[in-house]
Amino acid sequence: MKKIMNYEELTSIISQSNAIIISKTQNCNVCVPVAVRLNEMMINYPTLNLYEIYIEDVPEFRGQHLVFTVPTIIVFYEGREIHRESRFIDWEKLTNLFNQMI
């Protein structure tokens, strides 16, 4: 999982590749197990890129992408957001989506 450090890097990543982004905060207790499970899941999808972003580090991400709670997983495909889940993640739905993307 690669860490996004600024908004310019984020916009470049979104425009150039398919990306799965998990937004977190530094002291979120729910974010840790969700990120671990997502990271383990991504082993089956080596062609998809997984990134993490801390909303304290990149506050404009929260406003530009309407992230009101964490963890939030946003899936970008061909430069557009195609899926979003927050807090309670439907892992089966994500698996089906990732299978369609590869």
C-alpha positions as protocol buffer text, in pm:
chain_id: "A"
residue {
  index: 1
  type: MET
  ca { x: 0 y: 0 z: 0 }
}
residue {
  index: 2
  type: LYS
  ca { x: 148 y: 331 z: -108 }
}
residue {
  index: 3
  type: LYS
  ca { x: 91 y: 650 z: 88 }
}
residue {
  index: 4
  type: ILE
  ca { x: -32 y: 967 z: -83 }
}
residue {
  index: 5
  type: MET
  ca { x: 131 y: 1276 z: 63 }
}
residue {
  index: 6
  type: ASN
  ca { x: -34 y: 1567 z: -123 }
}
residue {
  index: 7
  type: TYR
  ca { x: -333 y: 1651 z: -340 }
}
residue {
  index: 8
  type: GLU
  ca { x: -131 y: 1694 z: -660 }
}
residue {
  index: 9
  type: GLU
  ca { x: -1 y: 1340 z: -624 }
}
residue {
  index: 10
  type: LEU
  ca { x: -358 y: 1217 z: -573 }
}
residue {
  index: 11
  type: THR
  ca { x: -490 y: 1386 z: -888 }
}
residue {
  index: 12
  type: SER
  ca { x: -200 y: 1245 z: -1088 }
}
residue {
  index: 13
  type: ILE
  ca { x: -267 y: 893 z: -960 }
}
residue {
  index: 14
  type: ILE
  ca { x: -639 y: 914 z: -1036 }
}
residue {
  index: 15
  type: SER
  ca { x: -586 y: 1040 z: -1389 }
}
residue {
  index: 16
  type: GLN
  ca { x: -315 y: 788 z: -1483 }
}
residue {
  index: 17
  type: SER
  ca { x: -431 y: 456 z: -1342 }
}
residue {
  index: 18
  type: ASN
  ca { x: -702 y: 253 z: -1180 }
}
residue {
  index: 19
  type: ALA
  ca { x: -675 y: 311 z: -808 }
}
residue {
  index: 20
  type: ILE
  ca { x: -826 y: 200 z: -482 }
}
residue {
  index: 21
  type: ILE
  ca { x: -783 y: 462 z: -212 }
}
residue {
  index: 22
  type: ILE
  ca { x: -850 y: 413 z: 157 }
}
residue {
  index: 23
  type: SER
  ca { x: -878 y: 732 z: 358 }
}
residue {
  index: 24
  type: LYS
  ca { x: -787 y: 716 z: 723 }
}
residue {
  index: 25
  type: THR
  ca { x: -697 y: 925 z: 1024 }
}
residue {
  index: 26
  type: GLN
  ca { x: -398 y: 875 z: 1252 }
}
residue {
  index: 27
  type: ASN
  ca { x: -602 y: 768 z: 1555 }
}
residue {
  index: 28
  type: CYS
  ca { x: -885 y: 570 z: 1396 }
}
residue {
  index: 29
  type: ASN
  ca { x: -931 y: 232 z: 1562 }
}
residue {
  index: 30
  type: VAL
  ca { x: -1156 y: 99 z: 1285 }
}
residue {
  index: 31
  type: CYS
  ca { x: -915 y: 201 z: 1007 }
}
residue {
  index: 32
  type: VAL
  ca { x: -639 y: -38 z: 1106 }
}
residue {
  index: 33
  type: PRO
  ca { x: -823 y: -371 z: 1063 }
}
residue {
  index: 34
  type: VAL
  ca { x: -1003 y: -246 z: 752 }
}
residue {
  index: 35
  type: ALA
  ca { x: -672 y: -142 z: 595 }
}
residue {
  index: 36
  type: VAL
  ca { x: -509 y: -474 z: 686 }
}
residue {
  index: 37
  type: ARG
  ca { x: -794 y: -673 z: 535 }
}
residue {
  index: 38
  type: LEU
  ca { x: -798 y: -459 z: 220 }
}
residue {
  index: 39
  type: ASN
  ca { x: -421 y: -496 z: 184 }
}
residue {
  index: 40
  type: GLU
  ca { x: -449 y: -875 z: 218 }
}
residue {
  index: 41
  type: MET
  ca { x: -733 y: -879 z: -34 }
}
residue {
  index: 42
  type: MET
  ca { x: -527 y: -686 z: -289 }
}
residue {
  index: 43
  type: ILE
  ca { x: -274 y: -971 z: -311 }
}
residue {
  index: 44
  type: ASN
  ca { x: -525 y: -1136 z: -547 }
}
residue {
  index: 45
  type: TYR
  ca { x: -536 y: -825 z: -767 }
}
residue {
  index: 46
  type: PRO
  ca { x: -177 y: -729 z: -854 }
}
residue {
  index: 47
  type: THR
  ca { x: -287 y: -512 z: -1149 }
}
residue {
  index: 48
  type: LEU
  ca { x: -491 y: -282 z: -923 }
}
residue {
  index: 49
  type: ASN
  ca { x: -311 y: -12 z: -726 }
}
residue {
  index: 50
  type: LEU
  ca { x: -386 y: 41 z: -359 }
}
residue {
  index: 51
  type: TYR
  ca { x: -313 y: 372 z: -188 }
}
residue {
  index: 52
  type: GLU
  ca { x: -374 y: 513 z: 157 }
}
residue {
  index: 53
  type: ILE
  ca { x: -432 y: 875 z: 240 }
}
residue {
  index: 54
  type: TYR
  ca { x: -442 y: 1034 z: 583 }
}
residue {
  index: 55
  type: ILE
  ca { x: -692 y: 1318 z: 579 }
}
residue {
  index: 56
  type: GLU
  ca { x: -481 y: 1511 z: 831 }
}
residue {
  index: 57
  type: ASP
  ca { x: -196 y: 1514 z: 578 }
}
residue {
  index: 58
  type: VAL
  ca { x: -413 y: 1606 z: 277 }
}
residue {
  index: 59
  type: PRO
  ca { x: -711 y: 1806 z: 410 }
}
residue {
  index: 60
  type: GLU
  ca { x: -827 y: 1913 z: 63 }
}
residue {
  index: 61
  type: PHE
  ca { x: -900 y: 1546 z: -14 }
}
residue {
  index: 62
  type: ARG
  ca { x: -1178 y: 1549 z: 245 }
}
residue {
  index: 63
  type: GLY
  ca { x: -1350 y: 1847 z: 84 }
}
residue {
  index: 64
  type: GLN
  ca { x: -1292 y: 1764 z: -282 }
}
residue {
  index: 65
  type: HIS
  ca { x: -1406 y: 1402 z: -248 }
}
residue {
  index: 66
  type: LEU
  ca { x: -1671 y: 1449 z: 23 }
}
residue {
  index: 67
  type: VAL
  ca { x: -1515 y: 1220 z: 282 }
}
residue {
  index: 68
  type: PHE
  ca { x: -1714 y: 1270 z: 601 }
}
residue {
  index: 69
  type: THR
  ca { x: -1616 y: 957 z: 790 }
}
residue {
  index: 70
  type: VAL
  ca { x: -1327 y: 713 z: 799 }
}
residue {
  index: 71
  type: PRO
  ca { x: -1237 y: 460 z: 686 }
}
residue {
  index: 72
  type: THR
  ca { x: -1366 y: 536 z: 338 }
}
residue {
  index: 73
  type: ILE
  ca { x: -1266 y: 324 z: 40 }
}
residue {
  index: 74
  type: ILE
  ca { x: -1299 y: 493 z: -299 }
}
residue {
  index: 75
  type: VAL
  ca { x: -1245 y: 301 z: -623 }
}
residue {
  index: 76
  type: PHE
  ca { x: -1138 y: 494 z: -932 }
}
residue {
  index: 77
  type: TYR
  ca { x: -1156 y: 339 z: -1278 }
}
residue {
  index: 78
  type: GLU
  ca { x: -1032 y: 521 z: -1587 }
}
residue {
  index: 79
  type: GLY
  ca { x: -1016 y: 847 z: -1393 }
}
residue {
  index: 80
  type: ARG
  ca { x: -1369 y: 832 z: -1250 }
}
residue {
  index: 81
  type: GLU
  ca { x: -1503 y: 728 z: -914 }
}
residue {
  index: 82
  type: ILE
  ca { x: -1708 y: 413 z: -960 }
}
residue {
  index: 83
  type: HIS
  ca { x: -1756 y: 292 z: -603 }
}
residue {
  index: 84
  type: ARG
  ca { x: -1739 y: 418 z: -246 }
}
residue {
  index: 85
  type: GLU
  ca { x: -1788 y: 255 z: 92 }
}
residue {
  index: 86
  type: SER
  ca { x: -1749 y: 398 z: 438 }
}
residue {
  index: 87
  type: ARG
  ca { x: -1720 y: 243 z: 781 }
}
residue {
  index: 88
  type: PHE
  ca { x: -1912 y: -82 z: 722 }
}
residue {
  index: 89
  type: ILE
  ca { x: -1746 y: -245 z: 424 }
}
residue {
  index: 90
  type: ASP
  ca { x: -1921 y: -504 z: 208 }
}
residue {
  index: 91
  type: TRP
  ca { x: -1618 y: -720 z: 126 }
}
residue {
  index: 92
  type: GLU
  ca { x: -1809 y: -947 z: -111 }
}
residue {
  index: 93
  type: LYS
  ca { x: -1924 y: -648 z: -314 }
}
residue {
  index: 94
  type: LEU
  ca { x: -1567 y: -518 z: -333 }
}
residue {
  index: 95
  type: THR
  ca { x: -1440 y: -859 z: -443 }
}
residue {
  index: 96
  type: ASN
  ca { x: -1698 y: -872 z: -723 }
}
residue {
  index: 97
  type: LEU
  ca { x: -1607 y: -520 z: -833 }
}
residue {
  index: 98
  type: PHE
  ca { x: -1234 y: -595 z: -837 }
}
residue {
  index: 99
  type: ASN
  ca { x: -1297 y: -912 z: -1039 }
}
residue {
  index: 100
  type: GLN
  ca { x: -1479 y: -701 z: -1299 }
}
residue {
  index: 101
  type: MET
  ca { x: -1195 y: -447 z: -1310 }
}
residue {
  index: 102
  type: ILE
  ca { x: -920 y: -696 z: -1396 }
}
